[in-house]
Amino acid sequence: MAEKRDIEINSRADTIGLMDMDVRPYPVTPPPPYEQVKPVYEKRKALEFCEWAEENLKFEKRYGKDESLSHLRVLDIGLWRLGHKFATSLFGEAGAECVSIEPPGGDPLRKLTPFGREEYLLENKETGEKCGMEFVCETVNTHCITLDVETAEGQEIFKKMASNVDVLIDGMPPGYMDNLGIGYRQLKDANPKMIYVWVGMLGQWGPWKDKQSKFGQWELEPFASCANSWVHNTGLAQDLLPRGRGGDPTRSGIWLADYVAGAQAFLNANAALYWRDELNNTGQMIEVTGAETLLDIIDFDITWYGFNASIKGRSGGWDPNLNQYAWNPCKDGYMMIGGQTDKLWYNIGFCLERDYHQFGRLIHEDPFLKEVGARNALHALIKTYSVTTRWLRDQCRVEAEAKLLEYQLAAGPVMFIDEVAEFPHFKYRPWQYVQETDYGPLLIASSPASYQVRAPFRCKWMGRDLGADNYEIYMKWVGMNQTTLNELKQKGVI
């Protein structure tokens, strides 16, 4: 019987693996026309400004405008992580000529796919080469070349390339490039104007430099989030839930430390470029860690601890500073409601009272709820959110939002990703669009820097096959000829 069940399971798995993947058309419904949007502008008494903003900031016009960093060359080297790749892609979206170096065998990130399912890999229409969505999305406007920097020939080639760049972004393990003789200390004399940015998780120096063992030397993202208490204070509080449920810390659903570190690397590098070009005429080295960049945006947690040794506990979607200011479950999902002032908090109460006559009674029974400061205590939060959730459970998100907005409240639904893709406002701007790539048309997010009057960011291509740009870049950057490149390829150097 067990054998028969195993056969059935294997048969189903084979069928699932072989079946064609349906690709949902986008958009399922078209964005709203201007005729539907214009009355909104008129209602807000902002027609003239909104029409000017559309004319000057419209997403579709970005390709005809200038690129702010088109004069720069950026070289990137690293494996696995996203921080250095994200920083490089930001330079690429701003117009810089960006090149990413992988070993001849390729970055393992190319093979990263949800649940290890090969059918989720993207396939190049011409070459048939497959690549993971993670890699493709984080190599926007980036040329992909291969080079074995552990060989003497590879190191010489790397030195020649580094001598001709404005920014070098290093995503390798702490001290790896320096040990090969191609780190900042060895390269700065040949290129004194180079900005060298190392992007990691815990740092290149200090007692935890190599703490995470053989595999942790790549300083994978979760270690940073755990090391700075980001994971500790994310999740539902144990004492607000029935025994044995919840209360555990939760890591972010995305590689947040990598992305924040990448954004900081881009920001730091641009500040260093300004300092170089306008003030000092010299380059420098910059170190950016995911752990410290997250600690910088972790609210006042570290200051609170320094103030009186308090350790901020997990509070789920609640904010310990405000009542109300959280998402709560409703009939078809979750609603975010904000009542951070007296006026807004009472307006929430007036709204709830129309359908559920408990809010006024709650205030009458507990005078502390009448004061902004007092109602932020834990018992007051529990009372308020209990009543709000009781009201929300009979409302779907659309109904709840409509009722709350009548009282001029900050309220909005917690959206699923398919709803984000089809939301009229996001399609009109648009927040996402279809980009033609080597892997077919892909739905991607717009750069938040797309909306600029003069020099918006833009995506021109996404992802490349392994070593796709070897010949073009080595000829252009290093002056190699095709014969030499063929020889290096046979040796396995590229």
C-alpha positions in Angstrom: 0.0 0.0 0.0 2.8 2.4 0.9 4.6 1.5 -2.3 1.5 2.3 -4.4 1.2 5.7 -2.6 4.8 6.5 -3.3 4.3 5.7 -7.0 1.2 8.0 -7.1 3.1 10.8 -5.4 6.1 10.5 -7.8 3.7 10.3 -10.8 2.0 13.6 -9.7 5.4 15.2 -9.2 6.5 14.2 -12.7 3.3 15.6 -14.1 3.6 18.9 -12.3 7.2 19.2 -13.4 6.3 18.6 -17.1 3.2 20.7 -17.4 3.4 24.1 -19.0 3.6 27.1 -16.8 0.7 29.6 -17.4 2.0 33.2 -17.6 -0.7 35.6 -16.6 -1.3 38.5 -19.1 -0.6 42.0 -17.8 -2.5 44.0 -17.2 -5.6 41.9 -16.8 -7.6 45.2 -16.9 -6.2 48.3 -18.5 -5.1 51.4 -16.5 -7.8 54.1 -16.1 -7.9 56.7 -18.8 -7.1 60.3 -18.1 -10.8 61.1 -18.3 -11.4 59.1 -15.2 -8.4 60.6 -13.3 -9.1 64.3 -14.2 -12.2 64.6 -11.8 -10.0 63.4 -9.0 -7.5 66.3 -9.7 -10.4 68.8 -9.9 -11.9 67.5 -6.7 -8.6 68.1 -4.9 -8.4 71.5 -6.6 -5.0 70.5 -8.1 -5.8 70.2 -11.8 -3.1 72.6 -13.0 -0.3 71.1 -10.9 -1.2 67.5 -11.5 -1.3 68.1 -15.3 2.1 69.8 -15.1 3.4 66.8 -13.1 2.1 64.3 -15.6 3.6 66.2 -18.5 7.0 66.5 -16.9 7.4 63.3 -14.8 5.5 60.8 -16.8 7.2 57.4 -16.7 6.9 56.8 -20.5 9.1 59.8 -21.3 12.1 58.6 -19.3 14.0 57.2 -22.3 14.2 60.5 -24.1 15.9 62.3 -21.2 19.5 62.5 -20.1 21.3 60.1 -17.8 22.9 61.7 -14.8 25.8 59.2 -14.4 26.6 58.3 -18.0 30.2 59.5 -17.5 31.0 56.8 -15.0 32.4 53.3 -15.2 31.5 50.8 -12.5 33.1 47.4 -11.9 31.4 44.9 -9.6 32.7 41.6 -8.3 31.0 39.2 -5.8 29.0 36.0 -5.3 25.7 34.9 -3.9 24.5 38.1 -2.2 22.4 40.9 -3.6 23.8 44.0 -1.9 26.7 44.6 -4.4 24.5 43.7 -7.3 21.7 46.1 -6.2 24.2 49.0 -5.8 25.6 48.3 -9.3 22.2 48.1 -10.9 21.4 51.5 -9.3 24.4 53.0 -11.0 23.3 51.3 -14.2 19.8 52.7 -14.0 21.4 56.2 -13.6 23.3 55.6 -16.9 26.8 54.4 -15.7 28.5 51.7 -17.7 28.5 48.8 -15.3 30.3 45.5 -15.6 29.8 42.5 -13.3 32.5 39.8 -12.9 31.6 36.2 -12.2 33.9 33.1 -12.1 33.9 31.0 -15.3 31.4 28.6 -13.6 29.0 31.4 -12.9 27.5 33.0 -9.8 25.5 30.4 -7.8 22.8 33.0 -7.6 22.0 32.2 -11.2 20.6 28.8 -10.1 18.6 30.1 -7.2 14.9 29.4 -7.8 11.8 29.1 -5.6 11.6 25.7 -3.9 14.4 24.5 -6.2 11.8 24.1 -9.0 13.6 24.3 -12.4 10.3 25.3 -14.1 10.6 28.6 -12.3 13.9 29.3 -14.0 13.8 31.8 -16.9 15.1 30.6 -20.3 16.9 32.7 -22.9 14.9 32.7 -26.1 17.9 32.4 -28.3 20.5 30.4 -26.4 18.3 28.2 -24.2 20.4 29.1 -21.1 18.4 29.1 -17.9 18.7 31.6 -15.1 17.0 32.4 -11.8 14.7 35.4 -11.4 16.7 36.7 -8.5 19.9 37.1 -10.6 18.0 38.6 -13.6 16.2 41.2 -11.5 19.3 42.4 -9.8 21.6 42.8 -12.8 19.7 45.6 -14.5 21.7 47.5 -17.1 24.8 45.4 -16.1 27.2 43.7 -18.5 28.1 40.2 -17.4 31.6 38.9 -17.9 33.6 36.0 -16.5 37.1 36.0 -15.0 39.0 33.7 -12.7 40.7 36.1 -10.3 42.4 33.3 -8.5 44.8 32.8 -11.5 47.8 35.0 -12.1 46.5 36.0 -15.6 43.0 36.8 -14.2 44.6 39.0 -11.5 46.5 41.0 -14.1 43.4 41.5 -16.2 41.5 42.6 -13.1 44.2 45.2 -12.3 43.9 46.6 -15.8 40.2 46.9 -15.6 40.3 48.4 -12.1 42.8 51.0 -13.3 40.2 52.4 -15.6 37.0 52.6 -13.4 35.4 55.3 -11.2 33.8 52.9 -8.8 34.7 49.4 -7.8 32.1 47.5 -5.8 33.4 44.5 -3.9 30.9 41.9 -2.6 33.5 39.2 -1.9 34.2 37.8 1.6 36.2 40.0 4.1 39.8 40.4 3.0 39.4 38.0 0.0 40.5 40.5 -2.7 43.3 41.9 -0.5 44.7 38.3 0.0 44.8 37.9 -3.8 46.7 41.2 -4.1 43.9 43.0 -5.9 42.2 44.8 -3.1 42.0 48.5 -2.4 45.5 48.7 -0.9 47.1 47.2 -4.0 44.9 49.1 -6.6 44.8 52.6 -5.2 48.2 53.7 -6.5 47.4 52.7 -10.0 44.0 54.4 -9.8 44.1 57.1 -7.1 40.7 58.5 -8.2 38.9 55.1 -7.7 36.0 54.8 -5.2 36.3 51.3 -3.7 33.1 50.1 -2.0 33.1 46.9 0.0 29.5 45.7 0.7 29.0 43.0 3.4 27.0 42.0 6.4 29.1 42.2 9.5 32.3 43.9 8.4 35.9 43.1 7.2 37.5 43.6 10.6 36.6 43.1 14.2 36.2 40.0 16.4 33.2 38.6 14.4 35.0 39.0 11.0 35.1 35.2 10.4 32.8 34.0 13.1 30.2 32.4 10.8 32.6 29.5 9.8 33.5 28.3 6.3 30.1 29.1 4.7 29.4 32.2 6.7 32.5 33.8 5.3 30.2 35.0 2.5 28.3 36.8 5.3 24.8 35.8 4.1 22.0 38.2 4.8 20.1 36.6 7.7 23.2 36.9 10.0 23.1 40.7 9.7 19.4 40.9 10.5 19.9 38.6 13.5 23.0 40.4 14.7 21.4 43.8 15.0 18.1 42.7 16.7 16.0 43.4 13.6 14.7 39.8 13.6 14.3 39.8 17.4 11.8 42.7 17.4 9.8 41.5 14.4 6.9 39.1 15.0 3.9 38.6 17.2 4.3 39.1 21.0 3.9 35.9 23.1 1.9 37.5 25.9 -0.8 38.7 23.4 -1.5 35.2 22.1 -2.8 31.9 23.5 -0.2 29.7 25.1 2.1 28.0 22.7 1.1 30.1 19.6 3.2 32.9 18.1 5.8 34.9 20.0 8.7 33.8 17.8 10.9 36.2 16.0 10.4 36.5 12.3 12.9 37.4 9.6 11.9 39.7 6.7 10.3 38.0 3.7 13.0 39.6 1.5 16.8 40.0 1.8 16.3 43.4 3.4 19.8 43.8 4.9 21.3 43.2 1.4 19.0 45.7 -0.3 19.5 48.4 2.4 23.3 47.9 2.3 23.2 48.1 -1.5 21.2 51.4 -1.4 23.7 52.8 1.2 26.6 51.7 -1.0 25.2 53.6 -3.9 24.6 56.7 -1.7 28.0 56.6 -0.1 29.8 56.1 -3.4 28.0 59.1 -4.9 29.0 61.3 -1.9 32.6 60.1 -2.4 32.4 60.9 -6.1 31.2 64.4 -5.3 34.0 64.8 -2.8 36.5 63.6 -5.4 35.4 65.7 -8.3 34.5 68.9 -6.5 36.8 69.1 -3.4 39.9 66.8 -3.3 40.5 65.0 -6.6 41.2 61.7 -4.9 39.3 58.4 -4.4 38.9 56.4 -1.2 37.7 53.2 0.3 34.2 52.8 1.8 32.8 49.9 3.9 29.1 49.3 4.1 27.6 46.5 6.2 24.0 45.2 6.2 23.9 44.9 10.0 24.8 48.6 10.6 22.6 49.9 7.8 19.6 48.1 9.4 20.6 49.3 12.9 20.5 52.8 11.5 16.8 52.5 10.6 15.7 50.4 13.6 13.8 53.4 15.0 14.9 54.4 18.6 15.5 50.9 19.9 19.2 51.3 20.7 18.5 54.7 22.2 15.8 53.3 24.4 18.1 50.6 25.6 20.8 53.2 26.4 18.2 55.4 28.1 17.0 52.9 30.8 18.1 49.4 29.6 14.7 48.6 28.0 14.6 45.9 25.4 11.9 46.6 22.9 9.6 43.5 22.7 7.8 42.2 19.7 4.4 43.8 19.2 3.4 42.4 15.8 1.6 45.0 13.7 1.0 47.2 16.7 3.0 50.4 17.4 3.8 50.8 21.1 3.9 54.6 20.6 0.5 55.0 19.0 -3.1 53.8 19.4 -4.3 53.1 16.8 -1.6 52.5 14.2 -1.7 49.0 12.9 -3.2 46.4 10.6 -6.0 44.2 11.9 -7.8 41.2 10.3 -11.0 41.8 8.5 -13.4 39.7 6.4 -11.2 39.2 3.3 -7.7 40.1 4.6 -6.2 42.9 6.6 -6.8 46.7 7.0 -4.2 49.3 8.1 -5.8 52.1 10.2 -4.1 55.1 11.6 -5.3 57.1 14.6 -2.2 58.8 15.9 -3.9 62.0 17.1 -6.9 62.6 19.3 -9.0 63.8 16.4 -8.3 60.7 14.3 -8.7 58.3 17.2 -12.1 59.6 18.1 -13.0 59.6 14.4 -12.3 55.9 14.3 -14.6 55.5 17.3 -17.4 57.5 15.5 -17.0 55.3 12.4 -17.2 52.0 14.4 -20.2 53.2 16.4 -22.4 53.3 13.3 -22.2 49.5 13.1 -20.9 48.2 16.4 -21.9 50.1 19.5 -19.1 49.2 21.8 -16.5 51.9 21.2 -18.3 54.6 23.1 -19.0 52.2 26.0 -15.3 51.3 26.1 -14.3 55.0 26.5 -17.0 55.5 29.2 -15.7 52.5 31.2 -12.0 53.4 30.9 -11.2 57.1 31.3 -7.5 56.5 30.4 -8.6 56.0 26.8 -9.5 59.6 26.7 -5.8 60.7 26.9 -3.3 60.3 24.1 -0.4 59.2 26.3 -2.5 56.9 28.6 -4.1 55.0 25.8 -0.8 53.7 24.5 -0.4 51.4 27.5 -0.6 47.7 26.7 -4.0 47.1 28.3 -5.4 50.1 26.4 -4.0 48.8 23.1 -5.6 45.4 23.7 -9.0 47.0 24.4 -8.9 49.3 21.4 -7.7 46.7 18.9 -10.1 44.1 20.2 -13.1 46.3 19.5 -11.7 47.4 16.1 -11.1 43.8 15.1 -14.6 42.9 16.2 -16.0 45.6 13.8 -13.6 44.6 11.0 -14.5 40.9 11.0 -17.9 41.8 9.4 -16.3 44.2 6.8 -14.4 43.4 3.7 -11.5 45.7 2.9 -13.4 47.8 0.3 -16.3 48.4 2.7 -14.0 49.2 5.7 -11.9 51.6 3.6 -14.9 53.5 2.3 -16.5 53.9 5.7 -13.2 55.0 7.3 -12.4 57.5 4.6 -15.8 59.2 5.2 -14.3 60.2 8.5 -11.1 61.6 6.9 -9.0 58.7 8.4 -5.7 57.3 7.2 -6.8 53.8 6.2 -5.9 51.4 3.5 -6.0 47.6 2.7 -3.0 45.3 3.1 -2.6 44.2 -0.5 -1.6 40.9 -2.0 1.0 41.1 -4.9 -1.6 40.3 -7.5 -3.7 43.2 -6.3 -0.7 45.5 -6.4 -0.1 44.6 -10.0 -3.7 45.4 -10.9 -4.3 48.4 -8.7 -5.5 51.3 -10.9 -3.2 54.0 -9.3 -0.1 51.8 -9.6 -0.9 51.0 -13.2 -1.6 54.6 -14.1 1.8 55.9 -12.9 2.9 53.0 -13.4 4.6 51.3 -10.4 5.3 48.2 -12.5 5.5 47.5 -16.3 6.5 44.8 -18.8 10.1 44.9 -19.9 11.3 43.0 -22.9 14.3 40.9 -22.0 16.5 38.1 -23.3 14.2 35.8 -21.3 11.0 37.1 -22.8 8.6 39.8 -21.4 8.9 40.2 -17.7 6.8 42.1 -15.2 9.1 44.3 -13.1 8.9 47.1 -10.6 9.7 50.6 -11.8 12.7 52.3 -10.3 11.6 54.8 -7.6 13.9 57.3 -9.3 12.0 57.0 -12.6 10.1 60.2 -11.9 12.6 63.0 -12.5 12.2 66.1 -14.8 15.7 66.0 -16.1 17.5 62.6 -15.7 15.3 59.7 -14.5 16.6 56.2 -13.9 15.6 53.6 -16.3 15.9 49.9 -17.1 17.4 49.1 -20.6 18.0 45.4 -20.1 17.9 42.7 -17.4 20.2 39.8 -16.9 22.7 38.3 -19.4 23.8 34.8 -20.1 27.0 33.8 -18.4 30.0 35.6 -20.0 27.7 37.2 -22.6 29.7 40.4 -22.7 33.2 39.0 -22.5 34.4 39.9 -26.0 32.8 43.4 -26.1 34.0 44.5 -22.6 37.5 43.0 -22.7 38.1 44.6 -26.1 36.8 47.9 -25.0 38.1 48.2 -21.5 41.4 46.3 -21.7 42.2 46.5 -25.5 42.4 42.7 -26.0 42.0 41.2 -29.4 39.8 38.2 -30.2 42.7 35.8 -30.5 43.9 36.5 -27.0 40.4 36.2 -25.6 40.0 32.8 -27.4 43.2 31.6 -25.7 42.1 32.8 -22.3 38.7 31.0 -22.8 40.5 27.8 -23.6 42.6 28.1 -20.4 39.5 28.7 -18.3 40.6 32.2 -17.3 37.4 33.6 -18.7 
